[in-house]
Amino acid sequence: MGVVNRRLRLAKASNATDAFFVQAFGPWIEIVAVALLAASAWQMGLLNALTMVAFMILGIPIGVFVDRFEAVRVLKLALVAKVALAAVLVAVAASGHLSIPFLLVFATVMGIVTVATETAQVSTVPALVDHDGQISRTVANIATWDRIASLVAPVAVAYGVTRLGANWTLLAAVGFAVLAMILALLITKPAATQAAPEESDASDADVEAGVDAEPAAAQAPAKQTFWEQVKDGWAVLVADRQLAGMTWLSAFTNAGLSMGAAVESILVIQTLDLGVECYGILGFLAAVSGVAASFVSGRIADAVPVRKLYVWGGMGQCVAASLPLFAFAAPQAAVVLLIIHTMVWGVILTITNVASQIYAATTVEQRLLGRISAFRRTLTMGLVPLGSILGGVLGTVAGLWLPLLLWPVFTLFGVLIYMTLDRRRGPDTA
């Protein structure tokens, strides 16, 4: 019991410190690219897109890799690779040889390592908890620290770059990655892995005693090729209509969000003339509401049925997503509408994301969890770069109203898909 709890505490601490590095790394790259290297708009767009390439192209292979080679082991390897990459970045920055092409390549490679880390972090949870009841609390804990890091790290990076300089700020951020790696390396193997030799010995003894071992052997999955493992993961995602509905709802919600977010800063700062300060306050409120929601999201997910949570949560997101459009149409009420939009969207998004992660961690077989997480991440995040580009183009060609309108439309479409898949599950799964 004590060993398992120690592993879980180490994993939580490692995930939390890694979250601070991830949330600090992105703003540092953007600040350096714009302020020190004078990156153009298209270069920044390309930089943001390349950070998402790993989700779109390599998410599924990485998920299979996590399932095949044990999540805890992959987590350790990914964090070691992350620290090694960070050390290269520190060396290049200290030597004064940073350039836009280097940052583009580096962001792509770091994105791959980040996908591996995040997939392994979620997949390790069932193996490290004492019982299923701890899964919801652990997943909520991961979300809480992600939100806290997203609130604190960008501000700290901006302050550090202006006061200490870019290199010292980077070095401080890398310290979190090093600490996350050390904590992960201290995690011992899960009990199931340690018990494997004993189980094997017991099986041999049973065979020698004349016990038929074929039924037990039949239960163990045969060694599969890469594509067979991919097919298995996809089959589970398609068969579980609740999980499929959650995934498609998140995918279309993110697509709508990316289109709206592409022009939201222009709406607040330029069109409504509310200023950079107001835009910063809205970002702060979004982070604070997300942090507050993450503290209670696990309890809400345990207390409220998944169907009700997602249907009503999705409807709430539709309403929240429509408020920027109303702010555009009624500038005199824009501040109030945008504050409500920011806080409601942040709360619902956090709670539903945590609920979906808990559902996957408690219903999907552990040997498939990496693949399922990767499939869901690929589908939910894959539309974001396309939505961002489309939102920017439509906002430029047709006006801000069109991407702002498509935001709630895509969200509503996701809710309808979820409800359709949910109804097809049948009365036996109600």
Buried (B, 14 or more C-beta within 10 A) or exposed (E): EEEBEBBBEBBBBBBBBBBBBBBBBBBBBBBBBBEEEEBEEEBBBBBBBBBBBBBBBBBBBBBBBBBBEBBBBBBBBBBBBBBEBBEEBBEBBEEEEBEBEBBBEBBBBBBBBBBBBBBBBBBBBBBBBEEEEBBBBBBBBBBBBBBBBBBBBBBBBBEBBEEEEBBEBBBBBBBBBBBBBBBBEBBBBBEEEEEEEEEEEEBEEEEEEEEEEEEEEEEEEEEBEEEEBBEBBBEBBEEBBBBBBBBBBBBBBBBBBBBBBBBBEBBBBEBBEBEEEBBEBBBBBBBBBBBBBBBBBBEBBEEBEBBEBBBBBBBBBBBBBBBBBBBBEEEEEBBEBBBBBBBBBBBBBBBBBBBBBBBBBBBBEBBBBBBBBBBBBBBBBBBBBBBBBBBBBBBEEEEBBBBBBBBBBBBBBBBBBBBEBBEEBEEEEE
